[in-house]
Amino acid sequence: MAEINLRQVSKTYFAATPVRALDSVDLDIAEGDFVALLGPSGCGKSTLLNILAGFEDASEGSALIDGGAIGKPGPDRGVVFQEAALFPWLTVWENVVFGPKMQGVPRADYEDRAREMLATVGLTDFAGSYPAQLSGGMRQRVGIARVLVMRPRALLMDEPFGALDAQTRMAMQELLLTVWEKLNTTVVFVTHDIDEAILLAGRVCVMTARPARIGREIPIALPRPRSIDDLTTPEFTRYKAEIMAEMRSAHRQAESTAA
């Protein structure tokens, strides 16, 4: 598990007209936390995740993982995107073990872990299949297993279920809850879906319009383990109303900034 600390993190893209995407973001994420990032489209959620992943550098401020500066991408931070981006010429098994093989990890050290991750995501019987033979949800399961087999201390997820149909998305949300409750990995989860954020996260961070800051942090005190059935409870509805009000405020701010 990883501890993540952001101090006054800002990001400016320099082009013909400089664009400030993030402005003085402060955020502390404890080991084993599940934090969801919500905010208007284009506000900088993915930019923040990319800084955590090491794909981009902050223009100002500091981004730390376990007390050390975040540098280049590394196996301590697993990243799951909206598309699984599997190698189509490799089987499910070959995709899952690709990372440790490329790192020179002895076969005996990763095979049991790979089998465990395939069982965790329910794909043991599809180890010999190719990505083209799988549904979208199954491919995303392979992508999650491929990341988890590397034993990352933090799991960074950028709208991983956004391209799935509603039924598959719900199944994947419940799968992620099961995986997180089993492994207790630190998770930072970007989403546009309020229901998804409340269902999954222990804390929802609503970001402001660009240049984005953390406008408000809302702890989600719903008991765990959680399931899709929780979406209809009065407590869930109260959280949704509170976050929707915050999101409307962020949206009005975005419109005002654009005008």
Phi, psi and omega in degrees: 000148183240149170255133183240134179226125175247130180232111175053042182283124177231154178219124176238130175263126183260114176225209177302319173237118180301140179239122178266110185274319181233144182223105173054057179278124173245128181202132175243128180236116183281165177302131177081001177290153171239106184246130176255138176253121177241153176169171180300153176303135177078010184281342179120011180300311181292326176300315179298317179296321180295326176293318177297324181285340184091008178284334178226155175260146172289144176286327179215161176085186183229140175238118187239145170233122184052038175085351180253149181297137176286123179250237181286165175304146180206166183292349176288345178234109178270136184242130177241122181262179179296325176253137184293333177052051178281159174282114187293339182272358179253150176287172176305311180301314182295325176295317184293322183268003184301314183301302180298327177297316181293334178275358178078020178290132179303143183304320181296338183274342182243344186295313180298320179297319180296318178297319179298317181291322176296321177293321181298321180266007173073034184236021180305319184283355183246016184302328182267002181278161176258155183308323182295342180269001184249156173285170179300317179296322179292321177297321179292327175298318177299318179299320178292316179298321180298323178286314186292333180294341178278358181056053180291148176278338177224140178248118183251121188234121183253093182045055188294339183248010186296333183267003185266155175290164189301317183293316179294323180299316179297320179297321180290325176297315179293324176298315181297321176301317179297315181296314182295318180294333178280317187262336179057036178286148173293129183234133168242121193235115177269131179206158171258355189263114182296315179303316181298317181298315182293318182298318189270319197271157169270343180207133178251124178254115180268121182267150179280176174294161179297136359286128194279143165232174171279106183289319181200141175252126183241107176294138179254106187266021177293139181294153173246154004287150181252162177211172179302331180299337181291343183296342183258004183280154178300323180296318179297317180298322178295317177298319182297317179297320181295316182288323178299320178297319179293321179293321178298320178297318178295323180293318178297323178295319180297318179295320180296320180293319180294325180290000000 
